[in-house]
């Protein structure tokens, strides 16, 4: 009884892995040479750089806005000079 319980999942797993392996072996690598491929690669790199730059700018703006909001709610601590207590200039 236990052999039958173990055999079914093992056979199912092997069939599924075999199907995935068949699909993976059918994939081919495409290699392009020449000026068109170089232009496409350069355009793709520039697009990546532009998108990365825009992402970091927006992230920086978001951090600055969040920091400004957080700092508005914080009151500056009181300074204690010698014996006298004075409000800080923050």
RARA-V598089 format. One line per field, one symbol per residue. phi: phi as a letter, one per 40 degrees, with the letter a starting at -180 (. if undefined). psi: psi as a letter, one per 20 degrees, with the letter a starting at -180 (. if undefined). burial: 1 if it has 16 or more other C-alpha atoms within 10 Angstrom, else 0. A space follows every 10 residues. Layout:
# RARA-V598089
phi: ???
psi: ???
burial: ???
This chain:
# RARA-V598089
phi: .ccccccccc cccccccccc cccccccbcb bbbhcccccc cccccccccc cccccccccc cccccccccc cccccccccb bfbcbbcccc
psi: ghhhhhgghg ggghgghhgh hghhiiqqpp pqqahghggg gghhghgggg hgghghghgg gggggggggh hhipqqqpqo pdhqpqqrk.
burial: 0000000000 0000000000 0000000000 0000000000 0000000000 0000000000 0000000000 0000000000 0000000000
